[in-house]
Amino acid sequence: IIHKLKGDNDALTHALTQKIEEEQVQRSNSNFYPEESKMVAQLKEKVVLLRDKVRALESVRADQLSDVDALQSTQDRMEKVNQDLWKKQQAYQAQIRKLIEEKADLQAEFDRFKAEDDKCRKVA
């Protein structure tokens, strides 16, 4: 859109320049017509409007770029938090596996002591 507006602006600027040159030639020949002065005024008005549109679009684009930068920054922070949480989860899972193994070992040892205790009670 911006490129199209800039192209239109260039075309209108060129047309305006030509009209101004024609106007100057006609003034020198004393053959200046009010129609042409209206046309030049209209072209000037269109050029001003196109410039305003281009400025507005550039402003919107700058705001959007600012928003994109802010979102990128937020995404980077979220990715770091996600990595940290993933590492913590892996550490907790390793700790849980270790505790489960330890519990199983303690249960087996308890069962062995209980079996020995039961043997001793039967013998006595």
C-alpha positions in Angstrom: 0.0 0.0 0.0 2.8 2.4 0.9 4.7 1.6 -2.3 1.5 2.2 -4.3 0.8 5.5 -2.5 4.4 6.6 -3.1 4.1 5.7 -6.7 0.9 7.7 -7.0 2.6 10.5 -5.1 5.5 10.5 -7.5 3.2 10.5 -10.5 1.1 13.4 -9.1 4.3 15.3 -8.2 5.5 14.8 -11.8 2.2 15.9 -13.2 2.2 18.9 -10.9 5.7 19.9 -11.9 4.7 19.7 -15.6 1.6 21.8 -14.9 3.7 24.4 -13.0 6.1 24.5 -15.9 3.2 24.9 -18.4 1.8 27.6 -16.1 5.1 29.5 -16.2 5.2 29.3 -19.9 1.7 30.5 -20.2 2.3 33.3 -17.8 5.1 34.4 -20.0 2.8 34.3 -23.0 0.0 36.0 -21.0 -2.3 33.1 -21.9 -3.1 31.9 -18.4 -6.5 30.2 -17.9 -8.4 29.9 -14.7 -9.2 26.2 -15.5 -5.5 25.4 -15.3 -5.1 27.2 -12.0 -8.0 25.1 -10.6 -6.3 21.9 -11.9 -3.0 22.9 -10.3 -4.7 23.6 -7.0 -6.5 20.2 -7.2 -3.2 18.5 -7.9 -1.5 20.2 -5.0 -4.4 19.2 -2.8 -4.1 15.6 -3.9 -0.3 15.6 -3.3 -0.9 17.0 0.2 -3.5 14.3 0.9 -1.2 11.5 -0.4 1.7 12.8 1.7 -0.6 12.7 4.8 -1.7 9.2 4.0 1.9 8.1 3.6 2.8 9.7 6.9 -0.1 8.0 8.6 0.8 4.6 7.2 4.4 5.1 8.2 3.2 5.9 11.7 1.0 2.8 11.8 4.0 0.7 10.5 6.3 2.1 13.2 3.7 1.3 15.9 3.3 -2.2 14.5 7.1 -2.7 14.5 7.2 -1.5 18.1 4.4 -4.0 19.0 6.3 -6.8 17.2 9.5 -6.0 19.2 7.6 -6.1 22.4 6.0 -9.4 21.5 9.4 -10.8 20.5 10.8 -9.8 23.9 7.9 -11.4 25.7 8.3 -14.6 23.6 12.0 -14.7 24.5 11.2 -14.4 28.2 8.5 -17.1 28.0 10.9 -19.4 26.2 13.5 -18.9 29.0 10.9 -19.6 31.7 9.7 -22.7 29.8 13.3 -24.0 29.6 13.8 -23.4 33.3 10.6 -25.2 34.2 11.4 -28.1 31.9 14.8 -28.5 33.6 13.1 -28.4 37.0 10.6 -31.0 35.9 13.3 -33.3 34.7 15.2 -32.9 38.0 12.0 -33.6 40.0 11.3 -36.7 37.9 14.8 -38.0 38.4 14.5 -37.4 42.2 11.1 -39.2 42.2 12.6 -42.2 40.3 15.4 -42.3 42.8 13.0 -42.2 45.8 10.9 -44.9 44.3 13.9 -47.1 43.9 15.0 -46.3 47.4 11.6 -47.2 48.7 11.6 -50.5 46.8 15.1 -51.3 48.3 13.9 -50.4 51.8 10.7 -52.5 51.4 12.8 -55.5 50.2 15.2 -55.1 53.1 12.2 -54.8 55.5 10.7 -57.9 54.1 14.0 -59.8 54.5 14.3 -58.7 58.1 10.8 -59.6 58.8 11.3 -63.0 57.2 14.4 -63.5 59.4 12.5 -62.3 62.5 9.7 -64.8 61.7 12.3 -67.6 61.4 13.8 -66.7 64.7 10.5 -66.6 66.4 9.6 -70.1 65.0 12.9 -71.5 66.2 12.5 -70.1 69.6 
